[in-house]
């Protein structure tokens, strides 16, 4: 989903990172966003660990950033 669409739904883009996959579509860069849907007037914004994001996720087979155990590399993504 594009940033403009997310913002129309009420989400706020806090940060983003440009990455590419190290095993699939190695030549294509894409952007991962840290978004926030403010439910209160809290001034504390969420944060993320960008190095941890590069490792991918291991909890959802259907997730596009899934990092299966069969890939021996620790990182699944690389910054563009």
C-alpha positions in Angstrom: 0.0 0.0 0.0 1.3 3.4 -0.9 2.1 6.0 1.8 -0.7 8.3 0.6 -3.3 5.5 1.0 -2.1 4.8 4.5 -2.4 8.4 5.5 -5.9 8.6 4.1 -6.8 5.8 6.4 -5.5 7.8 9.4 -2.1 6.2 9.7 1.0 8.4 10.3 4.3 7.5 8.6 7.0 7.8 11.3 10.0 6.3 9.4 10.9 4.1 6.4 13.8 2.1 5.1 14.7 1.1 1.5 15.7 -2.5 1.3 16.1 -5.4 -1.2 15.7 -9.1 -0.6 18.9 -11.2 -0.6 17.3 -14.4 -1.9 14.3 -13.4 -4.0 14.1 -10.5 -6.6 17.6 -9.4 -5.6 17.6 -6.5 -8.0 14.4 -4.8 -6.8 14.4 -2.3 -4.0 11.3 -1.7 -1.9 10.3 0.4 1.1 9.2 -0.7 4.5 7.3 1.8 6.6 7.0 2.2 10.3 3.4 3.5 10.6 1.3 4.4 13.5 -2.5 4.8 14.0 -2.8 7.2 16.8 -5.7 6.1 19.1 -4.9 8.7 21.8 -3.1 12.0 21.9 0.0 10.3 23.3 3.3 12.1 22.4 5.3 8.8 22.6 5.9 7.6 19.1 6.7 4.0 18.3 10.3 3.1 17.4 11.9 0.2 15.6 15.3 -1.6 15.4 16.2 -1.3 11.7 18.9 -3.9 12.0 16.4 -6.4 13.4 14.0 -5.6 10.5 16.8 -6.8 8.1 16.6 -10.3 9.6 13.0 -10.6 8.5 10.2 -12.4 10.5 10.0 -16.0 11.5 6.4 -16.2 12.8 4.3 -16.2 9.6 4.7 -18.3 6.5 2.5 -16.0 4.5 4.4 -12.9 5.4 6.4 -11.5 2.4 9.5 -11.0 4.7 9.3 -14.5 6.2 12.8 -15.9 6.9 12.7 -19.7 6.8 15.1 -21.8 8.8 16.4 -23.3 5.5 18.2 -20.0 4.7 21.4 -20.1 6.7 22.1 -16.4 6.4 21.1 -14.3 9.4 19.9 -11.4 7.3 17.1 -11.7 4.8 17.2 -8.0 3.6 19.9 -5.5 2.7 19.6 -1.7 2.7 19.5 -0.1 -0.8 
